[in-house]
Amino acid sequence: MENPKTIYLKDYKPPEFFVDHVDLIFDIADDLTKVTSKLKIRKNKDLANEQTPLVFDKGRFEICSVVADGMLLLPEEYQAGDDFFKLIKTPDRFTLEIVSILAPEENTSLEGLYMSGDTLCTQCEAQGFRRITPFPDRPDVMAVYSCTIIADRDRYPVLLSNGNLVKSGNLDNNRHYVRWEDPFKKPSYLFALVAGNLSCLEDKFTTCSGKTVDLKIYSEIENIDKCHHAMRSLQQAMRWDEDRFSLEYDLDLYQIVAINDFNAGAMENKGLNIFNSKYVLANPTTATDDDFMNIQAVIGHEYFHNWTGNRVTLKNWFQLSLKEGLTVFRDQEFSSDLNSRAVERITNVKNLRASQFPEDAGPMTHPVRPESYIKMDNFYTMTVYEKGSELIRMIHQLIGESDFRRGMDLYFERFDGMAVTTEDFVSVMETASRLDLTQFKLWYSQSGTPIVTLTRSYDPKLQRLTLIFEQTTPPDRNQREKKQLHIPVQFGLMDGKGNDITPEGMTLLELKTKETTFVFENIGPDTYPSVFREFSAPVKLVTDFSDADLAFLMAHERDEFNRFDAAQTLFIKEIQTLVSMIQKDEPLDVSPILVQAFKTALLDSKTDKAFLAKALALPQENEIKDYYECIDVASIHKARAYLKKELALELRDQFMEKIEQCSSLDPLSISPGAIADRSLKNLCLSYIGSIEEKQTTDYVRQKFETAQNMTDEYAALKILSQIDSGVKQTGMDIFYKKWQQDKLVLDKWFAVQAASSLPDTLEQVQALLTHPDFTMANPNKVRSLVYMFALQNPINFHRADGNGYRFVADQIIALDTINQQVAARLSSCFNHWKKYDSSRKVLMKKELERILAVQTLSKNVYEIVSRALE
């Protein structure tokens, strides 16, 4: 295929034409939808003159007519291709009416206007609006929108769009119409429409100023009883945003619609959020505790976008983290305030390390504010979202809560209703705090994960402790030479009994040079530095801590994140030792220091159970591989499994006792205490299951068969899926028979089979592709089966015969003809092919080259695969 064009930040120019008002009419028929767009347009006289042509983005659809200032244009008076619409000459101000015909039932991309089951809906971010009507489809063209929808009353009784419902009525031939008007200017990516036969859960919220807001959540009729948690989460988010940031909702109506076919998690369209049903529907019998937590977080995230993304939006797509990183920070703070702050922080950092750090070290590495892209869809990444959030968190630490709040207030005061940049955001934080953040801004433009090395030295005569921090960032495709970053280090000192002895004014250290030294006087010999508390910066930390030091920190560290991190570092070091033994064919054993530290933590009744469940869980194989330059898949798998089984054998009685202790609360409660109990109970059960004796397997099976909620049932099923094919299949059959009518629960059924480490998993996954409940057209199904196999099952994806690679490459090629975004994200499973042994490298490269040779390959997949092959 021909190499697609690359778009560069350095080439950004403001639009040559502005659109001040957009009036849309959707006339929905059985198989086609006629869209009439009426636009009020004016030239940007700073850039456009009499000779400047009007060029709009356009999708592949038929244009029926074009009317400019009331005059019907002949076909030769405008130009229209597969991706553009053009008028050669225009006046300074004019109206333009374009009538187009769309076929939403044929649109499998899930962008623009498409069908999800029997529901018609839209997805316009990032560049989907052009699939609806010709338009300058960019975020800095902001207009006031109105929308009229006409459809059959029986098939589409519910007709929704952004803003306020101002008119509705019945028409001839059993048809009806509605008209919506949104009083706030917005970019085209925030436009939304939904038409379908949906049920509605209604409630209200009274804002801090006394205004009543109507809240409505729509879903399929049979699922409306699963929307109550989402409604509570929405009300919690609205109240939290008022309390924390004094941000009040600005419309009289807030609507959420749950859709089964959706490329992402949710979309923050102004006043009409469209959600993947996975992040709306839940009750304890069908959803896990993780599902409940994720729903709360995603509901909050999309609501918080009302101000950070909608009221203040982006000058261009390179600024995506301006809304996403900031809003992720806000939703993480929301979840932390409502739940356990320590557990929330650990969860977020595990996610960052498992997904964003490898992204930084791979072919798709890019700064938080990218410099270029081929397809913007490919840059909805962990770097933009999660690392972007960490940048906001670092600013918050450097300037403090009160100045950060002043900065946020100034941000909305100065930029409400505007499209702005990351520099604009940082500038208001500088103004509010009077702190120079010039060096800090390098975080936005420089890619890669910094490595911070901490070296200790102690002079017993002078009682002087010296700490030397050295920072370095490896070169990559974006910058060969990296500059020194401004890195905040939350800091503490502890004596040998765990008492805090941090000198006054030293709780936040700042690194700005390659090497920074801190000297502490009058310090005793048994002193432990505590660095990067709460994971105060997204860096990789290298220390000289011994196993004994880590065991001490695991028991006595005052910062809960660092206690967790000490435990995980102990696990990693032990697994690295075991891998080395396996490679040398030496007999295996486990360090008694690790076993004792684990036992001490497990039996500590004062520690939060949710925290223990995080701290005592072994790192996943995908996390462990990042500690190796050449990844030995089989040895890592064997070492981790051996360590887990040995810990289970050593502490069997303690695990069994803890399971019983954590089984007394209401199984249907989703209180923090009940969730914490279940998390620790099911971690202990997974250790017991790893023993794989008849007695322990029967015990896990009994827990599976008697479970009274989805959290316990699914946790036991995952354990059974790892034991042997017979045990696994029996559990799968029971689970499927029980839940075959629930689409979201079946996603779990597909996922647990795809993640099994048993040797017949690839053949099972191949067979499941033809299962009647599986379809490649639904992203949730693809993510549950194919993604899970490719990205979360290293021992089977990386089979030595290459069949795992071949299977996934086949699915990427097939998916690319259905949904290019989903295919591109799946392609990332090959990004680190160069880090494996020579035979696997050859096999993976062959599949990448086979994908790239497809003549009809999309820009989305081309960008990922060609980068991997560079």
ABEGO torsion letter per residue (X at the ends): XBBBBBBBAAABBBBABBBABBBBBBBBBAABBBBBBBBBBBBBAAABBAABBBBBBBBBBBBABBBBGGBBBBAAABBBBAABBBBABBBABBBBBBBBBBBAAABAAGBEBBBBEABBBBBAOAAAAAAABBBBBBAABBBBBBBBBBBBAAABABBBBBEBBABBEBBBGGBBBBBBBBABBBBAAABBBBBBBBBBBBBBBBBAAGBBBBBBBBBBAAAAAAAAAAAAAAAAAAAAAAAAAGBBBABABBBBBBBABBABABBABBGBBBBBAAAABBBAAABBAAAAAAAAAAAAAAAAAAABGAABBBABAAAAAAAAAAAAAAAAAAAAAABBAAAAAAAAAAAAAAAAAAAAABAABBBABBABBABAAAABBAAAAAAAAAAAAAAAAAAEAAAAAAAAAAAAAAABGBBBBAAAAAAAAAAAAGBBAAAAAAAAABBEBBBBBBBBBBBAAAGBBBBBBBBBBBBBAABABBBBBBBBBBBBBBBAAGBBABBBGAABBBBABABBBBBBBGBBABBBBBBGBGGABBBBBBBABBAAAAAAAAAABABAAAAAAAAAAAAAAAAAAAAAAAAAGBBBBBBAAAAAAAAAAAABAABBAAAAAAAABBBBAAAAAAABABBBAAAAAAAAAAAAAAAAAAAAAAAAAAAAAAAABBAABABAAAAAAAAAAAAAAAAAAAAGBAAAAAAAAAAAAABABAAAAAAAAAAAAAABAAAAAAAAAAAAAAAAABAAAAAAAAAAAAABABAAAAAAAAAAAABAABBAABAAAAAAAAAAAAAABAAAAABAAGAAAAAAAAAAAAAAAABAAAAAAAAAAAAAAAABBAAAAAAAAAAAAAAAABAABBAAAAAAAAAAAX
